[in-house]
Every structure is written in C-alpha cells, then in structure tokens.
Amino acid sequence: EEPFGRSFEEAAKRLDRVWRRDALRALEALEKAPAQLEAEVRRQRLAGLQAELATLGLQSRRPAAITQAELRRARVARAREIHPDLRRGREAAGAGRRGLFGRGS
C-alpha cells in the first residue's frame, strides 16, 4: 500500500487542473495587455487636449469614448466652419482668420 494512497493522486490532479486554469488566465491577460495599454495611452493623450476637444465640440465626451472617425469628422466640420473661402461676407471671412483655436493666424 502506498503511504499517500489515492488522495495524493487526486490532489495532484486537482493541482494540475488549477495550474492549467491559472496559466490560461495569465496567457489571456497577456494577449489583452497590448490593446489595453494602447487604449490607456490614447485616453491620456486626449485627456491632455481638453481645450482642443472643446473647440471641436467634443468636451462633453469621455476621452476614452471618442473614436478616431468621430475626431476626424469633428475636425473637418470645424475646419469648414472657420475656413474663409467657405464662409460668406467680410465679417465671416474675418472671423475665420482667427484660426482654429481662436488665436491669430
């Protein structure tokens, strides 16, 4: 008779299952890490651009929720608003020359 009997074998099998499950969880976390890191870097960059986001009308949105396409649409729309060739009248053209962020050009 073995000193540990079946309980030792069962414990070894349970330990093996637990180890495999933990290893799979670690591998999944490593696979997700680059995307999570990229999202965090993007969020921090956009968080530092609050004045610019306000100019584009995106200040009410969370920086992490703003998509690249949304950012591009807002930028193009704002550029059209202030472009002197696309606005009518002298007053509109003069206001458009202030630049994208209200500074002189």
C-alpha positions in Angstrom: 0.0 0.0 0.0 1.2 3.5 -0.8 1.5 5.9 2.1 -0.5 8.6 0.5 -2.9 6.4 -1.5 -5.5 7.8 -3.8 -5.8 11.1 -2.1 -2.3 12.1 -3.2 -3.1 11.3 -6.8 -6.4 13.2 -6.7 -4.7 16.2 -5.1 -2.0 16.1 -7.8 -4.7 16.0 -10.5 -6.6 18.9 -8.9 -3.4 20.9 -8.6 -2.6 20.2 -12.2 -6.1 21.5 -13.3 -5.8 24.6 -11.1 -2.3 25.3 -12.5 -3.6 24.9 -16.1 -6.5 27.2 -15.5 -4.3 29.8 -13.9 -1.8 29.5 -16.8 -4.6 30.0 -19.3 -5.8 33.1 -17.4 -2.3 34.5 -17.4 -2.0 33.9 -21.2 -5.3 35.6 -21.9 -4.3 38.6 -19.8 -1.0 38.9 -21.8 -2.9 38.8 -25.1 -5.2 41.6 -23.9 -2.4 43.7 -22.5 -1.3 45.5 -25.7 -4.8 46.6 -26.6 -5.4 47.8 -23.0 -2.1 49.7 -23.0 -2.9 51.3 -26.3 -6.3 52.4 -25.1 -4.8 53.9 -21.9 -2.1 55.8 -23.8 -4.8 57.2 -26.2 -7.0 58.2 -23.2 -4.2 60.0 -21.5 -3.2 61.9 -24.7 -6.8 63.0 -25.3 -7.3 64.0 -21.7 -4.4 66.5 -22.1 -6.2 68.1 -25.1 -9.3 69.4 -23.3 -9.1 72.9 -24.9 -8.8 71.3 -28.4 -11.7 68.9 -27.7 -13.8 71.8 -26.5 -13.0 73.7 -29.8 -14.2 70.6 -31.7 -17.3 70.3 -29.6 -16.3 67.1 -28.0 -15.7 68.3 -24.5 -18.8 66.5 -23.1 -17.5 63.1 -24.2 -15.1 61.0 -22.2 -11.7 60.9 -23.9 -11.7 57.1 -24.0 -15.0 57.1 -25.8 -14.0 59.3 -28.7 -13.3 57.3 -31.8 -10.8 58.2 -34.5 -13.6 58.6 -37.0 -15.5 60.9 -34.7 -12.4 63.0 -34.1 -11.8 63.3 -37.8 -15.5 64.3 -38.5 -15.4 67.0 -35.8 -12.1 68.4 -37.1 -13.3 68.5 -40.7 -16.6 70.2 -39.6 -14.8 72.8 -37.6 -12.3 73.5 -40.4 -15.2 74.1 -42.7 -16.9 76.4 -40.2 -13.8 78.7 -39.9 -12.4 78.4 -43.5 -12.5 81.9 -45.0 -13.2 80.6 -48.5 -16.2 78.7 -47.4 -17.9 81.5 -45.4 -19.8 84.4 -46.9 -19.3 88.0 -46.3 -16.4 90.1 -45.0 -17.3 89.6 -41.3 -17.4 85.8 -41.7 -14.1 85.8 -43.5 -12.5 88.0 -40.9 -13.8 85.8 -38.0 -12.4 82.7 -39.8 -8.9 84.1 -39.9 -8.6 83.9 -36.2 -7.5 80.3 -36.5 -8.8 77.0 -35.3 -8.3 77.8 -31.6 -9.2 81.4 -31.5 -5.6 82.7 -31.9 -4.3 84.9 -34.6 -3.0 83.1 -37.6 
